[in-house]
Amino acid sequence: MHWNDTAIILSARKHGETSAVVRLFVREHGVYAGVVRGAHSKANRGVIQPGNIVNATWQARLSEHLGSFKCELLEANAAHIMQDAARLAALTSACTVLESSLPERHPYARLYGIFHLFLTTLREDKNWPEEYVRLEMELLAEAGFGLDLTKCAATGTTDDLIYVSPKSGRAVSRDAGEPYKEKLLALPGFLIALPSGNKNNNATSPLRWEVVERSEAGGGEHPSHKLIPLARNLRSQMPEAEKQLWYYLRAHRFNNYSFRRQHPISEDYIIDFICLDKKLIIELDGGQHSKQQAYDAKRTEFLEHEGYKVLRFWNNEVFENIEGVLLSILNALEDTPSLTLPPQGGGNNTEEILAGLRLTGYFLDHWLLTPHKRKLPAARGRLINSLSKLYG
């Protein structure tokens, strides 16, 4: 028995002197456990870390056996956030919550795609605390305990929703909940527009979650999985103009902005460069683009409809006027509103994030874990403490 698939490492526990029992969240197979031989060797020590994305091969004589893994590193998420205590706490919490909440060997392809997107957000976007709360909301929905935050459970209205009923998991308006406010949970404003697993829910989700919804409708595979091999190949074969611009944009060199190169957007497009924080896309066009203007116009229209701002430059502009190109990029970055959290002491936003964690924590604990005699992992409490210290 064997299979090969993309997976995210959830945990690794020492087994014997050199091996480890590793649990992976596998795209098409769910949570799977197996033994990794030589997990603590010099070659594997940096690979077998929670949050890393690997290409995993599982082998066993019978399907019910524990089996063994061979893992090849694809994305080293843990290494990028190792110096940030709050992000590291979020990564550890997300991995342990998923591990303790999901049954083993049951596929959750959509939730895998959402978790993959969250890891990207954790690395690139300062708005990651809100996305962590949304991840736990999606976990509840995938487990069959989706919350209905679209309208008041008592009156049916959609205005002034500030509470959630701990019994029904439905939103409650201010007026209807006033007599019972001591028994109700607070509803943070950034969750009101989040789809919660209810198929009749017409709320609008943020872009990163809409991408997952579209991939689910198209067959369950996250769109980036189809384009990742192509994007990886394009990164290794960048034209000279892209290499020259990437020299200035990479590694936070450009006014400390974070850029990614050859980044998949939906299931159709790979864009040249993107600043996720500012939702700014930079495209470089060679001579062949003069013959495909209709395609480029359609591509730009789609990206702008998704909320991105697109800058296009000809290759010769990069070669002959790199200062002008960089100045145009800087002006676009400074004119674009930031999508990040407020600085330390952010006030109400921080209170909403903590309220969101209390909300999802309550339903994870009472609805999902307690019936199976399990508890919320301690790592989640450390995340709350880290956020309280960072933004308090």
ZAMARGU-4260 file (C-alpha; in steps of 0.2 Angstrom, whole numbers, plus 5000, padded with zeros to 4 digits):
<rodrens>
0) 5000/5000/5000 | 5007/5017/4996 | 5001/5035/4990 | 5010/5051/4986 | 5002/5068/4989
5) 5006/5086/4995 | 5004/5088/5014 | 5007/5100/5028 | 5016/5094/5044 | 5005/5095/5060
10) 5017/5087/5073 | 5032/5077/5075 | 5035/5066/5091 | 5051/5057/5094 | 5051/5038/5091
15) 5066/5028/5096 | 5083/5036/5094 | 5083/5043/5077 | 5065/5042/5071 | 5049/5052/5074
20) 5030/5048/5072 | 5024/5062/5061 | 5006/5068/5058 | 5002/5076/5042 | 4987/5085/5035
25) 4987/5077/5017 | 4977/5086/5003 | 4967/5070/4998 | 4969/5059/5013 | 4966/5070/5028
30) 4976/5068/5044 | 4988/5054/5042 | 5002/5047/5054 | 5018/5038/5050 | 5036/5035/5055
35) 5049/5046/5047 | 5066/5037/5048 | 5081/5048/5052 | 5069/5063/5056 | 5082/5070/5068
40) 5097/5069/5055 | 5105/5085/5049 | 5096/5083/5032 | 5079/5081/5039 | 5079/5092/5055
45) 5074/5107/5046 | 5061/5098/5035 | 5051/5089/5049 | 5044/5105/5057 | 5025/5110/5060
50) 5018/5121/5046 | 5031/5115/5033 | 5023/5109/5016 | 5030/5093/5009 | 5028/5081/4996
55) 5024/5065/5006 | 5025/5047/5001 | 5017/5034/5013 | 5020/5016/5012 | 5014/5001/5023
60) 5011/4983/5020 | 4992/4984/5025 | 4981/5000/5024 | 4977/4999/5043 | 4996/4999/5048
65) 5005/5015/5054 | 5016/5015/5039 | 5031/5026/5035 | 5034/5043/5027 | 5047/5050/5015
70) 5045/5069/5014 | 5052/5081/5002 | 5052/5099/5007 | 5041/5111/4996 | 5038/5126/5007
75) 5048/5130/5023 | 5035/5141/5032 | 5042/5138/5050 | 5059/5145/5045 | 5051/5162/5039
80) 5042/5166/5055 | 5054/5158/5068 | 5059/5175/5075 | 5041/5181/5077 | 5034/5174/5093
85) 5016/5178/5090 | 5016/5171/5072 | 5025/5156/5078 | 5012/5154/5092 | 4998/5155/5079
90) 5007/5142/5068 | 5008/5130/5082 | 4990/5133/5088 | 4983/5130/5071 | 4992/5114/5068
95) 4988/5107/5086 | 4969/5113/5084 | 4968/5104/5067 | 4977/5088/5073 | 4965/5087/5089
100) 4949/5091/5080 | 4950/5081/5064 | 4947/5062/5063 | 4961/5053/5055 | 4961/5047/5037
105) 4946/5057/5032 | 4948/5069/5017 | 4946/5087/5019 | 4952/5094/5003 | 4943/5111/5005
110) 4950/5114/5023 | 4967/5109/5017 | 4966/5123/5004 | 4961/5135/5017 | 4975/5130/5029
115) 4987/5132/5015 | 4981/5150/5011 | 4982/5154/5030 | 5000/5149/5030 | 5004/5161/5016
120) 4995/5174/5025 | 5004/5171/5041 | 5021/5174/5032 | 5016/5189/5021 | 5001/5198/5029
125) 5001/5208/5045 | 4982/5205/5046 | 4985/5186/5050 | 4976/5187/5067 | 4959/5189/5059
130) 4963/5176/5046 | 4967/5164/5061 | 4950/5166/5068 | 4942/5163/5051 | 4952/5147/5049
135) 4944/5141/5065 | 4927/5146/5059 | 4930/5136/5043 | 4936/5121/5054 | 4919/5122/5063
140) 4910/5122/5046 | 4920/5108/5039 | 4916/5097/5054 | 4898/5100/5053 | 4896/5114/5066
145) 4895/5130/5055 | 4889/5146/5063 | 4875/5156/5055 | 4880/5174/5056 | 4869/5181/5042
150) 4854/5186/5052 | 4847/5187/5069 | 4840/5171/5076 | 4826/5180/5085 | 4820/5193/5073
155) 4827/5188/5056 | 4835/5205/5053 | 4852/5208/5047 | 4856/5224/5056 | 4866/5228/5072
160) 4872/5210/5074 | 4883/5210/5090 | 4880/5193/5099 | 4880/5174/5095 | 4870/5162/5104
165) 4880/5148/5112 | 4866/5136/5110 | 4862/5138/5092 | 4877/5146/5085 | 4867/5159/5077
170) 4869/5178/5077 | 4858/5189/5088 | 4855/5208/5086 | 4858/5221/5099 | 4839/5223/5104
175) 4835/5205/5104 | 4850/5200/5114 | 4849/5214/5127 | 4839/5204/5140 | 4851/5189/5139
180) 4868/5198/5135 | 4877/5190/5150 | 4874/5173/5142 | 4878/5177/5124 | 4895/5178/5116
185) 4902/5194/5107 | 4902/5194/5088 | 4917/5203/5081 | 4912/5214/5066 | 4925/5206/5054
190) 4916/5189/5055 | 4899/5195/5050 | 4903/5194/5032 | 4911/5177/5033 | 4903/5162/5025
195) 4901/5149/5039 | 4897/5132/5030 | 4879/5136/5027 | 4875/5133/5008 | 4861/5146/5009
200) 4872/5159/5015 | 4874/5174/5003 | 4887/5183/5013 | 4902/5190/5004 | 4919/5182/5009
205) 4936/5190/5008 | 4946/5187/4992 | 4957/5173/4999 | 4942/5163/5005 | 4932/5166/4988
210) 4947/5158/4979 | 4944/5142/4990 | 4925/5142/4986 | 4929/5143/4967 | 4941/5129/4968
215) 4928/5118/4978 | 4915/5121/4964 | 4928/5116/4951 | 4932/5099/4958 | 4939/5101/4976
220) 4957/5104/4971 | 4964/5121/4977 | 4969/5131/4961 | 4986/5134/4967 | 4990/5116/4967
225) 4988/5115/4948 | 4999/5130/4945 | 5013/5128/4959 | 5024/5116/4948 | 5022/5129/4933
230) 5026/5143/4945 | 5041/5135/4952 | 5047/5131/4934 | 5045/5150/4929 | 5055/5155/4945
235) 5069/5145/4939 | 5068/5152/4921 | 5065/5171/4924 | 5069/5182/4909 | 5083/5195/4912
240) 5071/5209/4915 | 5062/5200/4929 | 5078/5195/4937 | 5084/5214/4937 | 5068/5220/4945
245) 5067/5205/4957 | 5085/5211/4963 | 5077/5227/4970 | 5061/5219/4976 | 5066/5203/4985
250) 5070/5201/5003 | 5061/5217/5009 | 5074/5227/5000 | 5062/5239/4993 | 5056/5251/5007
255) 5053/5235/5018 | 5039/5230/5007 | 5036/5211/5005 | 5035/5205/4987 | 5032/5187/4979
260) 5037/5182/4962 | 5027/5170/4950 | 5012/5170/4961 | 4997/5160/4956 | 4980/5169/4956
265) 4965/5158/4955 | 4966/5143/4943 | 4970/5153/4927 | 4984/5166/4930 | 5002/5167/4937
270) 5007/5185/4940 | 5025/5191/4939 | 5026/5200/4955 | 5014/5204/4969 | 5014/5214/4986
275) 5000/5205/4995 | 5000/5218/5009 | 4995/5232/4997 | 4987/5221/4984 | 4998/5228/4970
280) 5003/5217/4955 | 5017/5221/4944 | 5018/5214/4926 | 5033/5215/4914 | 5029/5213/4896
285) 5041/5208/4882 | 5038/5210/4863 | 5026/5195/4862 | 5013/5205/4872 | 5010/5217/4858
290) 5002/5202/4849 | 4991/5197/4864 | 4983/5214/4870 | 4966/5206/4871 | 4972/5192/4882
295) 4982/5205/4893 | 4966/5216/4894 | 4955/5202/4900 | 4969/5197/4913 | 4970/5214/4919
300) 4951/5216/4920 | 4950/5200/4930 | 4963/5205/4943 | 4956/5223/4945 | 4939/5215/4948
305) 4947/5204/4962 | 4953/5220/4970 | 4971/5221/4964 | 4980/5236/4957 | 4990/5231/4941
310) 5005/5240/4935 | 5012/5235/4918 | 5030/5239/4911 | 5039/5235/4896 | 5055/5225/4898
315) 5065/5239/4890 | 5059/5251/4903 | 5067/5240/4916 | 5084/5240/4906 | 5084/5258/4902
320) 5075/5267/4916 | 5075/5256/4931 | 5074/5272/4943 | 5058/5277/4934 | 5050/5260/4936
325) 5055/5259/4955 | 5048/5276/4957 | 5031/5272/4949 | 5030/5256/4960 | 5034/5266/4976
330) 5020/5279/4971 | 5008/5265/4969 | 5012/5257/4985 | 5011/5273/4995 | 4994/5278/4987
335) 4986/5261/4991 | 4978/5259/5008 | 4986/5246/5019 | 4977/5230/5023 | 4987/5228/5040
340) 4982/5228/5058 | 4985/5245/5067 | 5001/5247/5077 | 5003/5241/5095 | 4989/5247/5106
345) 4977/5245/5091 | 4962/5246/5103 | 4945/5240/5096 | 4953/5229/5083 | 4963/5219/5096
350) 4947/5217/5106 | 4938/5211/5091 | 4952/5198/5088 | 4952/5192/5106 | 4933/5191/5105
355) 4934/5181/5089 | 4946/5169/5098 | 4934/5167/5112 | 4919/5164/5101 | 4928/5150/5090
360) 4936/5143/5106 | 4919/5141/5114 | 4912/5131/5100 | 4927/5121/5096 | 4928/5116/5115
365) 4909/5113/5118 | 4903/5107/5101 | 4918/5098/5093 | 4931/5092/5106 | 4921/5089/5123
370) 4909/5076/5116 | 4925/5066/5111 | 4933/5069/5128 | 4946/5081/5121 | 4951/5098/5126
375) 4958/5113/5117 | 4977/5112/5116 | 4988/5123/5127 | 4996/5130/5112 | 4980/5140/5108
380) 4981/5148/5125 | 4999/5153/5122 | 4993/5162/5106 | 4980/5172/5115 | 4993/5177/5128
385) 5005/5182/5114 | 4992/5193/5105 | 4987/5201/5122 | 5005/5206/5125 | 5009/5211/5107
390) 4994/5222/5104 | 4988/5225/5122
</rodrens>
